[in-house]
Amino acid sequence: MPNVAAILKAEICRLAKKEVKAQVGSTKQAVARYRSEIAALKQTLSQQEQEIKRLQKQMQREGQAAAKEEPSEGVRFSARSVKAQRSRLGLSAADYGKLVGVSGLTIYSWEKGNSRPRQAQLEAFVAVRGIGKREALAKLAALKGKEKRKR
């Protein structure tokens, strides 16, 4: 004859396992759902952080570009004025570029309106704007003298 105590103990264990499985099953489902939601939120957060970094860099570049292209207060730049000043002084683009501190090709680019001077170049351009032909030739001669001394 089977032992009643052993049978009763086995039945209680079986029912307890069944009850625990029912309780834990719903919790496991909730945990799996929460984990997938957390993973989706982490991915969204990562994408948003990357977008924020990209936008910050873009704004920083635009700010720097605006700062570089924005002339000093009260100073205007136009392509025609570069050509007019150069012809008024009677200088070649290379010589005029030496006065401003840029190459002759840059002067041509400014004259055609393909590019604009940076802030430092604009200040040098404004400084040359007010001088006469004799003074420009004297400065150019001084610059050429410095080049010869360096060699």
N, CA, C and O of each residue as an XYZ file, in Angstrom:
604
protein
N       0.846     -1.165      0.000
C       0.000      0.000      0.000
C       0.897      1.235      0.000
O       1.860      1.347      0.759
N       0.528      2.161     -0.895
C       1.357      3.356     -1.003
C       1.261      4.207      0.263
O       0.277      4.188      1.002
N       2.298      4.917      0.452
C       2.373      5.782      1.617
C       1.558      7.033      1.333
O       1.853      7.759      0.384
N       0.531      7.297      2.146
C      -0.374      8.416      1.947
C       0.390      9.736      2.111
O       0.128     10.697      1.388
N       1.282      9.782      3.009
C       2.034     11.005      3.269
C       2.870     11.378      2.047
O       2.943     12.556      1.698
N       3.492     10.420      1.397
C       4.330     10.688      0.240
C       3.483     11.149     -0.935
O       3.857     12.062     -1.671
N       2.315     10.488     -1.101
C       1.417     10.865     -2.187
C       0.894     12.279     -1.961
O       0.853     13.079     -2.896
N       0.494     12.595     -0.728
C      -0.019     13.915     -0.385
C       1.063     14.976     -0.594
O       0.782     16.065     -1.095
N       2.273     14.659     -0.217
C       3.390     15.589     -0.375
C       3.652     15.831     -1.862
O       3.876     16.976     -2.253
N       3.631     14.813     -2.690
C       3.860     14.953     -4.126
C       2.762     15.787     -4.779
O       3.031     16.609     -5.656
N       1.518     15.566     -4.341
C       0.386     16.336     -4.888
C       0.486     17.806     -4.501
O       0.210     18.681     -5.321
N       0.870     18.081     -3.283
C       1.028     19.478     -2.824
C       2.141     20.151     -3.627
O       1.993     21.305     -4.028
N       3.236     19.461     -3.867
C       4.348     20.014     -4.652
C       3.894     20.318     -6.075
O       4.212     21.372     -6.627
N       3.142     19.377     -6.668
C       2.653     19.570     -8.024
C       1.745     20.786     -8.115
O       1.883     21.593     -9.035
N       0.816     20.930     -7.173
C      -0.115     22.065     -7.170
C       0.621     23.391     -6.899
O       0.287     24.426     -7.475
N       1.611     23.338     -6.025
C       2.384     24.544     -5.714
C       3.174     25.001     -6.953
O       3.228     26.192     -7.261
N       3.788     24.027     -7.661
C       4.529     24.363     -8.874
C       3.599     24.969     -9.919
O       3.946     25.936    -10.597
N       2.403     24.375    -10.034
C       1.420     24.878    -11.002
C       1.017     26.314    -10.658
O       0.916     27.164    -11.543
N       0.789     26.579     -9.373
C       0.378     27.926     -8.934
C       1.514     28.936     -9.128
O       1.278     30.061     -9.567
N       2.734     28.535     -8.803
C       3.892     29.424     -8.972
C       4.094     29.720    -10.449
O       4.370     30.859    -10.829
N       3.955     28.682    -11.292
C       4.123     28.866    -12.726
C       3.100     29.849    -13.269
O       3.433     30.672    -14.121
N       1.866     29.781    -12.796
C       0.819     30.704    -13.240
C       1.145     32.135    -12.811
O       0.952     33.077    -13.579
N       1.641     32.293    -11.581
C       1.979     33.624    -11.074
C       3.209     34.189    -11.794
O       3.224     35.357    -12.181
N       4.226     33.365    -11.968
C       5.482     33.803    -12.568
C       5.306     34.020    -14.074
O       5.970     34.884    -14.646
N       4.447     33.272    -14.713
C       4.235     33.397    -16.158
C       3.784     34.787    -16.546
O       4.303     35.359    -17.504
N       2.826     35.343    -15.818
C       2.360     36.702    -16.136
C       3.454     37.728    -15.845
O       3.583     38.724    -16.557
N       4.235     37.482    -14.806
C       5.337     38.389    -14.478
C       6.414     38.326    -15.562
O       6.960     39.358    -15.951
N       6.726     37.108    -16.058
C       7.718     36.965    -17.126
C       7.277     37.707    -18.380
O       8.089     38.345    -19.049
N       5.995     37.621    -18.694
C       5.483     38.327    -19.864
C       5.626     39.837    -19.690
O       6.019     40.549    -20.615
N       5.303     40.308    -18.495
C       5.425     41.744    -18.224
C       6.887     42.183    -18.311
O       7.188     43.239    -18.868
N       7.796     41.370    -17.760
C       9.224     41.701    -17.798
C       9.714     41.740    -19.241
O      10.459     42.647    -19.611
N       9.313     40.786    -20.052
C       9.728     40.765    -21.459
C       9.201     41.992    -22.188
O       9.921     42.592    -22.986
N       7.962     42.370    -21.928
C       7.372     43.552    -22.554
C       8.124     44.817    -22.110
O       8.414     45.692    -22.925
N       8.431     44.899    -20.820
C       9.148     46.072    -20.305
C      10.557     46.168    -20.891
O      11.035     47.258    -21.208
N      11.209     45.027    -21.031
C      12.561     45.031    -21.607
C      12.536     45.513    -23.051
O      13.400     46.289    -23.461
N      11.560     45.063    -23.818
C      11.484     45.517    -25.207
C      11.157     47.004    -25.271
O      11.673     47.715    -26.134
N      10.304     47.482    -24.365
C       9.997     48.920    -24.323
C      11.237     49.727    -23.929
O      11.490     50.794    -24.487
N      12.003     49.218    -22.972
C      13.225     49.902    -22.541
C      14.230     49.943    -23.686
O      14.871     50.970    -23.909
N      14.373     48.833    -24.416
C      15.296     48.801    -25.555
C      14.872     49.812    -26.618
O      15.712     50.504    -27.194
N      13.558     49.894    -26.877
C      13.067     50.864    -27.863
C      13.336     52.288    -27.393
O      13.726     53.140    -28.192
N      13.133     52.554    -26.107
C      13.394     53.892    -25.568
C      14.881     54.246    -25.630
O      15.241     55.384    -25.931
N      15.743     53.263    -25.342
C      17.185     53.513    -25.434
C      17.585     53.837    -26.866
O      18.404     54.726    -27.099
N      17.011     53.121    -27.820
C      17.327     53.370    -29.224
C      16.857     54.759    -29.637
O      17.576     55.480    -30.328
N      15.655     55.134    -29.216
C      15.127     56.465    -29.521
C      16.009     57.541    -28.899
O      16.321     58.547    -29.537
N      16.409     57.322    -27.647
C      17.281     58.278    -26.967
C      18.611     58.420    -27.693
O      19.112     59.532    -27.858
N      19.181     57.312    -28.123
C      20.445     57.346    -28.852
C      20.309     58.130    -30.155
O      21.177     58.935    -30.494
N      19.222     57.893    -30.881
C      18.988     58.612    -32.131
C      18.819     60.110    -31.875
O      19.343     60.935    -32.623
N      18.097     60.451    -30.830
C      17.879     61.866    -30.515
C      19.174     62.535    -30.088
O      19.409     63.691    -30.440
N      20.019     61.839    -29.337
C      21.305     62.409    -28.940
C      22.185     62.658    -30.169
O      22.855     63.687    -30.266
N      22.176     61.707    -31.102
C      22.948     61.898    -32.325
C      22.413     63.076    -33.124
O      23.189     63.857    -33.673
N      21.100     63.208    -33.192
C      20.492     64.325    -33.911
C      20.845     65.658    -33.244
O      21.113     66.650    -33.922
N      20.843     65.668    -31.922
C      21.196     66.889    -31.183
C      22.646     67.266    -31.468
O      22.944     68.435    -31.714
N      23.555     66.283    -31.438
C      24.963     66.559    -31.722
C      25.130     67.097    -33.142
O      25.879     68.047    -33.368
N      24.423     66.479    -34.101
C      24.514     66.913    -35.489
C      24.014     68.353    -35.636
O      24.634     69.167    -36.322
N      22.895     68.655    -34.989
C      22.342     70.006    -35.077
C      23.238     71.026    -34.388
O      23.378     72.154    -34.858
N      23.848     70.624    -33.262
C      24.756     71.541    -32.578
C      25.962     71.855    -33.447
O      26.394     73.005    -33.528
N      26.509     70.824    -34.101
C      27.643     71.052    -34.994
C      27.244     71.939    -36.161
O      27.993     72.826    -36.571
N      26.052     71.689    -36.688
C      25.573     72.490    -37.811
C      25.399     73.941    -37.389
O      25.801     74.851    -38.113
N      24.801     74.164    -36.217
C      24.619     75.538    -35.724
C      25.959     76.193    -35.460
O      26.141     77.383    -35.718
N      26.908     75.406    -34.938
C      28.234     75.952    -34.655
C      28.924     76.355    -35.953
O      29.549     77.412    -36.031
N      28.802     75.488    -36.990
C      29.393     75.825    -38.276
C      28.734     77.055    -38.877
O      29.414     77.931    -39.412
N      27.408     77.122    -38.788
C      26.697     78.283    -39.324
C      27.075     79.541    -38.566
O      27.214     80.613    -39.157
N      27.242     79.412    -37.263
C      27.642     80.561    -36.448
C      29.033     81.028    -36.801
O      29.288     82.229    -36.888
N      29.946     80.074    -37.008
C      31.308     80.428    -37.386
C      31.337     81.023    -38.783
O      32.041     81.998    -39.043
N      30.555     80.419    -39.685
C      30.514     80.939    -41.053
C      29.932     82.348    -41.060
O      30.420     83.225    -41.772
N      28.886     82.558    -40.264
C      28.286     83.889    -40.193
C      29.269     84.883    -39.582
O      29.355     86.030    -40.018
N      30.006     84.434    -38.570
C      30.981     85.320    -37.945
C      32.112     85.642    -38.915
O      32.623     86.762    -38.932
N      32.500     84.654    -39.725
C      33.579     84.889    -40.684
C      33.111     85.786    -41.815
O      33.857     86.647    -42.281
N      31.884     85.587    -42.253
C      31.397     86.339    -43.404
C      30.841     87.706    -43.015
O      30.795     88.615    -43.844
N      30.425     87.856    -41.782
C      29.862     89.131    -41.354
C      30.981     90.147    -41.210
O      31.902     89.936    -40.421
N      30.923     91.223    -41.940
C      31.963     92.229    -41.806
C      31.790     93.008    -40.508
O      30.760     92.923    -39.839
N      32.821     93.761    -40.176
C      32.735     94.613    -39.000
C      31.607     95.612    -39.201
O      31.179     95.866    -40.327
N      31.139     96.167    -38.114
C      30.031     97.115    -38.205
C      30.429     98.306    -39.068
O      31.504     98.882    -38.899
N      29.570     98.654    -39.967
C      29.793     99.812    -40.816
C      30.677     99.537    -42.017
O      30.884    100.433    -42.835
N      31.200     98.344    -42.150
C      32.074     98.009    -43.273
C      31.285     97.151    -44.248
O      30.712     96.124    -43.883
N      31.270     97.600    -45.498
C      30.577     96.831    -46.537
C      31.599     96.325    -47.530
O      32.669     96.908    -47.707
N      31.250     95.241    -48.164
C      32.123     94.657    -49.167
C      31.317     94.419    -50.432
O      30.199     93.905    -50.396
N      31.915     94.807    -51.549
C      31.286     94.476    -52.823
C      32.386     94.142    -53.824
O      33.501     94.660    -53.751
N      32.047     93.281    -54.741
C      33.016     92.840    -55.737
C      33.457     94.003    -56.624
O      34.626     94.105    -56.996
N      32.509     94.874    -56.957
C      32.856     96.016    -57.816
C      33.842     96.951    -57.137
O      34.700     97.539    -57.797
N      33.724     97.092    -55.807
C      34.630     98.020    -55.118
C      36.070     97.509    -55.147
O      37.007     98.304    -55.211
N      36.251     96.188    -55.102
C      37.613     95.639    -55.170
C      38.233     95.995    -56.514
O      39.363     96.478    -56.586
N      37.481     95.748    -57.565
C      37.998     96.039    -58.907
C      38.241     97.537    -59.078
O      39.249     97.937    -59.661
N      37.332     98.364    -58.579
C      37.472     99.817    -58.707
C      38.694    100.323    -57.943
O      39.431    101.172    -58.444
N      38.907     99.812    -56.748
C      40.063    100.249    -55.959
C      41.366     99.815    -56.609
O      42.335    100.574    -56.658
N      41.377     98.595    -57.105
C      42.594     98.086    -57.750
C      42.923     98.905    -58.998
O      44.082     99.247    -59.236
N      41.909     99.212    -59.782
C      42.167    100.010    -60.996
C      42.511    101.458    -60.627
O      43.308    102.091    -61.318
N      41.926    101.987    -59.555
C      42.238    103.350    -59.101
C      43.703    103.445    -58.687
O      44.368    104.448    -58.948
N      44.200    102.385    -58.035
C      45.596    102.377    -57.617
C      46.536    101.983    -58.744
O      47.747    102.174    -58.636
N      45.994    101.435    -59.824
C      46.810    101.041    -60.961
C      47.694     99.850    -60.665
O      48.826     99.777    -61.143
N      47.182     98.910    -59.876
C      47.984     97.756    -59.478
C      47.455     96.480    -60.126
O      46.275     96.376    -60.460
N      48.351     95.519    -60.296
C      47.919     94.202    -60.764
C      47.239     93.483    -59.593
O      47.332     93.907    -58.441
N      46.568     92.408    -59.916
C      45.883     91.650    -58.859
C      46.896     91.074    -57.874
O      46.640     91.015    -56.671
N      48.041     90.653    -58.388
C      49.072     90.093    -57.515
C      49.612     91.158    -56.557
O      49.774     90.901    -55.364
N      49.892     92.363    -57.092
C      50.406     93.439    -56.243
C      49.358     93.892    -55.229
O      49.674     94.122    -54.062
N      48.123     94.016    -55.675
C      47.053     94.417    -54.763
C      46.866     93.341    -53.686
O      46.604     93.648    -52.523
N      47.004     92.091    -54.093
C      46.900     90.990    -53.129
C      47.986     91.052    -52.088
O      47.743     90.741    -50.922
N      49.203     91.453    -52.489
C      50.298     91.577    -51.525
C      49.989     92.658    -50.497
O      50.308     92.516    -49.317
N      49.360     93.749    -50.961
C      48.990     94.812    -50.014
C      47.965     94.323    -49.003
O      48.035     94.664    -47.822
N      47.017     93.527    -49.470
C      45.943     93.041    -48.588
C      46.399     91.823    -47.794
O      45.880     91.556    -46.710
N      47.370     91.084    -48.332
C      47.853     89.900    -47.638
C      47.248     88.612    -48.162
O      47.159     87.622    -47.435
N      46.830     88.620    -49.429
C      46.271     87.428    -50.069
C      46.918     87.262    -51.439
O      47.744     88.078    -51.849
N      46.538     86.203    -52.138
C      47.108     85.975    -53.460
C      46.329     86.752    -54.526
O      45.221     87.235    -54.297
N      46.954     86.847    -55.691
C      46.288     87.518    -56.810
C      45.041     86.772    -57.248
O      44.057     87.387    -57.657
N      45.079     85.458    -57.164
C      43.915     84.639    -57.518
C      42.735     84.937    -56.593
O      41.583     84.949    -57.028
N      43.028     85.175    -55.327
C      41.976     85.521    -54.371
C      41.349     86.864    -54.747
O      40.133     87.029    -54.659
N      42.170     87.810    -55.161
C      41.658     89.114    -55.580
C      40.714     88.944    -56.769
O      39.641     89.545    -56.800
N      41.113     88.121    -57.754
C      40.235     87.863    -58.895
C      38.919     87.229    -58.442
O      37.845     87.565    -58.941
N      39.029     86.319    -57.501
C      37.826     85.651    -56.988
C      36.907     86.649    -56.297
O      35.687     86.571    -56.441
N      37.485     87.589    -55.545
C      36.676     88.625    -54.897
C      36.017     89.513    -55.943
O      34.842     89.862    -55.829
N      36.793     89.872    -56.966
C      36.268     90.765    -58.003
C      35.103     90.131    -58.759
O      34.149     90.814    -59.131
N      35.186     88.845    -58.979
C      34.107     88.167    -59.696
C      32.921     87.845    -58.792
O      31.857     87.462    -59.278
N      33.094     87.996    -57.507
C      32.006     87.709    -56.571
C      31.892     86.237    -56.225
O      30.878     85.809    -55.674
N      32.918     85.455    -56.540
C      32.894     84.026    -56.231
C      33.140     83.745    -54.755
O      32.711     82.718    -54.229
N      33.831     84.661    -54.094
C      34.100     84.478    -52.669
C      34.113     85.841    -51.988
O      34.094     86.888    -52.634
N      34.147     85.787    -50.660
C      34.182     87.002    -49.845
C      35.377     86.912    -48.897
O      35.778     85.815    -48.507
N      35.939     88.046    -48.529
C      37.084     88.004    -47.607
C      36.655     87.601    -46.204
O      35.540     87.895    -45.772
N      37.552     86.926    -45.504
C      37.322     86.603    -44.096
C      37.495     87.871    -43.283
O      37.871     88.916    -43.813
N      37.219     87.772    -41.998
C      37.252     88.949    -41.137
C      38.625     89.631    -41.158
O      38.701     90.847    -41.330
N      39.701     88.870    -40.987
C      41.053     89.452    -40.968
C      41.387     90.068    -42.329
O      41.987     91.139    -42.403
N      40.994     89.385    -43.396
C      41.250     89.899    -44.734
C      40.421     91.147    -44.997
O      40.886     92.078    -45.654
N      39.206     91.167    -44.489
C      38.341     92.336    -44.677
C      38.934     93.558    -43.975
O      38.868     94.673    -44.492
N      39.509     93.340    -42.801
C      40.137     94.463    -42.090
C      41.335     94.999    -42.874
O      41.533     96.211    -42.959
N      42.130     94.098    -43.444
C      43.272     94.527    -44.266
C      42.780     95.233    -45.524
O      43.370     96.223    -45.958
N      41.709     94.726    -46.104
C      41.107     95.330    -47.293
C      40.633     96.753    -46.986
O      40.841     97.666    -47.785
N      40.003     96.936    -45.836
C      39.512     98.259    -45.437
C      40.687     99.206    -45.196
O      40.603    100.396    -45.502
N      41.777     98.678    -44.650
C      42.954     99.515    -44.403
C      43.553    100.009    -45.720
O      44.036    101.139    -45.793
N      43.525     99.181    -46.746
C      44.072     99.550    -48.054
C      43.094    100.467    -48.790
O      43.500    101.240    -49.658
N      41.839    100.384    -48.453
C      40.794    101.145    -49.149
C      41.052    102.652    -49.107
O      40.770    103.354    -50.079
N      41.573    103.142    -48.014
C      41.710    104.586    -47.859
C      43.024    105.176    -48.320
O      43.211    106.386    -48.198
N      43.941    104.386    -48.844
C      45.242    104.934    -49.217
C      45.256    105.365    -50.679
O      44.437    104.923    -51.485
N      46.207    106.238    -50.998
C      46.356    106.727    -52.365
C      47.363    105.894    -53.140
O      47.937    104.931    -52.631
N      47.560    106.303    -54.399
C      48.427    105.549    -55.290
C      49.881    105.574    -54.812
O      50.548    104.539    -54.806
N      50.373    106.741    -54.415
C      51.768    106.850    -53.959
C      52.009    106.015    -52.702
O      53.005    105.301    -52.587
N      51.072    106.127    -51.771
C      51.215    105.378    -50.517
C      51.163    103.871    -50.783
O      51.908    103.107    -50.171
N      50.283    103.442    -51.696
C      50.178    102.025    -52.047
C      51.484    101.536    -52.658
O      51.959    100.453    -52.319
N      52.067    102.325    -53.558
C      53.331    101.925    -54.180
C      54.457    101.877    -53.149
O      55.330    101.013    -53.222
N      54.438    102.812    -52.181
C      55.460    102.821    -51.135
C      55.328    101.573    -50.257
O      56.329    100.936    -49.930
N      54.111    101.230    -49.881
C      53.903    100.029    -49.065
C      54.305     98.775    -49.837
O      54.905     97.857    -49.279
N      53.976     98.749    -51.091
C      54.324     97.602    -51.935
C      55.844     97.459    -52.039
O      56.376     96.350    -51.987
N      56.537     98.592    -52.186
C      57.999     98.561    -52.244
C      58.578     98.066    -50.914
O      59.549     97.309    -50.896
N      57.977     98.499    -49.809
C      58.433     98.048    -48.498
C      58.212     96.546    -48.334
O      59.060     95.847    -47.780
N      57.089     96.060    -48.810
C      56.809     94.620    -48.733
C      57.792     93.821    -49.584
O      58.253     92.758    -49.169
N      58.110     94.326    -50.765
C      59.067     93.634    -51.631
C      60.457     93.658    -51.006
O      61.218     92.701    -51.151
N      60.797     94.753    -50.305
C      62.080     94.839    -49.607
C      62.177     93.807    -48.498
O      63.241     93.222    -48.294
N      61.104     93.575    -47.788
C      61.085     92.560    -46.725
C      61.271     91.167    -47.318
O      61.956     90.325    -46.736
N      60.655     90.925    -48.484
C      60.791     89.619    -49.129
C      62.233     89.362    -49.533
O      62.729     88.243    -49.403
N      62.915     90.410    -50.031
C      64.302     90.246    -50.445
C      65.197     89.960    -49.244
O      66.135     89.170    -49.345
N      64.914     90.599    -48.104
C      65.707     90.372    -46.898
C      65.533     88.960    -46.369
O      66.471     88.376    -45.826
N      64.337     88.410    -46.526
C      64.076     87.052    -46.048
C      64.842     86.035    -46.862
O      65.229     84.992    -46.335
N      65.070     86.308    -48.121
C      65.751     85.364    -49.002
C      67.199     85.431    -48.696
O      67.994     84.722    -49.313
